[in-house]
Amino acid sequence: MSKHYLIWAIGLMAVWALVAPGRAHAYLDPGSGSYLFQILIAALVGGLFAVKIFWGRIKLFFLGLFGKKGKEASGGDGDAGPVQPE
């Protein structure tokens, strides 16, 4: 057996002993589920608020990303003006 293989095997056994303990005597009280639900709702509302705040920048980013190709292909500025009712 090479020395490198022996060190690798001992390291793998040490990691396995730390990662896979025998039994976990843990208790989740009823408040844990509501706390996790509260974190999920807060993250969702926070994300929506961030989108609201940065909506102008997000819109300009995607218009710049996709809008240039349409303008170059049409040959104009892409604005035909208001549509007149008949």
Secondary structure in CASP SS format (residue, H / E / C, confidence):
PFRMAT SS
TARGET T0000
AUTHOR 0000-0000-0000
METHOD secondary structure of the structure
MODEL  1
M C 1.00
S C 1.00
K H 1.00
H H 1.00
Y H 1.00
L H 1.00
I H 1.00
W H 1.00
A H 1.00
I H 1.00
G H 1.00
L H 1.00
M H 1.00
A H 1.00
V H 1.00
W H 1.00
A H 1.00
L H 1.00
V H 1.00
A C 1.00
P C 1.00
G C 1.00
R C 1.00
A C 1.00
H C 1.00
A C 1.00
Y C 1.00
L C 1.00
D C 1.00
P H 1.00
G H 1.00
S H 1.00
G H 1.00
S H 1.00
Y H 1.00
L H 1.00
F H 1.00
Q H 1.00
I H 1.00
L H 1.00
I H 1.00
A H 1.00
A H 1.00
L H 1.00
V H 1.00
G H 1.00
G H 1.00
L H 1.00
F H 1.00
A H 1.00
V H 1.00
K H 1.00
I H 1.00
F C 1.00
W H 1.00
G H 1.00
R H 1.00
I H 1.00
K H 1.00
L H 1.00
F H 1.00
F H 1.00
L H 1.00
G H 1.00
L H 1.00
F H 1.00
G H 1.00
K H 1.00
K H 1.00
G H 1.00
K H 1.00
E H 1.00
A H 1.00
S H 1.00
G C 1.00
G C 1.00
D C 1.00
G C 1.00
D C 1.00
A C 1.00
G C 1.00
P C 1.00
V C 1.00
Q C 1.00
P C 1.00
E C 1.00
END
